[in-house]
Amino acid sequence: MQVLWGQMPPSAGSIKYSNKTSEIPVEEVYKNLSIATPYLDLIEELTLQEQLEFHFALKKTRDNLSIADILAKMELSHAKDKAISNFSSGMKQRTKLALAFFTEADILFLDEPGTNLDTKAFDWYKSNLEVLLDKQLIFIASNQEEEYPQNAVKIDIMEHK
């Protein structure tokens, strides 16, 4: 997926990015996508509110949501002034997913999105994912069947010998 989102070059061949009207240079692809991965770093010194304000100063929110709206949708309003460094691993994962879910983007990449989520947070993930199914292209990389939407098109890209 890192090759698809432009972080790493392909080992062979090339990838071209375009929208309906023109080609998009690889260094501009980030403007059209959002990403959530377990290895994505959050800024540990920031509070949740500061993390959201920082992120959404650089990226546009989906549907013009305010920071307060996003905190409410995250179901973490109570933790808005808590430092990210004091979050549980599940709260960090929910924050990463929220940054991806609530960013205006054409493509969403989710790598093992259910990592560290308890049952309630996993239900939150599934309901927010459902909202986006008709709004954008979504790539999910996971070995956990329950992380995929019910009608997902699954592509096995691993080479079998």
Secondary structure, DSSP 8 states (H G I E B T S, - for coil): -TTTTTSS--SSS---EE-SSSEE-GGGGGGGEEEE-TT----TTSBHHHHHHHHHHHS-BGGG--HHHHHHHHT-GGGTTSBGGGS-HHHHHHHHHHHHHTB--SEEEEESTTTT--HHHHHHHHHHHHHHTTTSEEEEE-S-GGGS-TT------S---
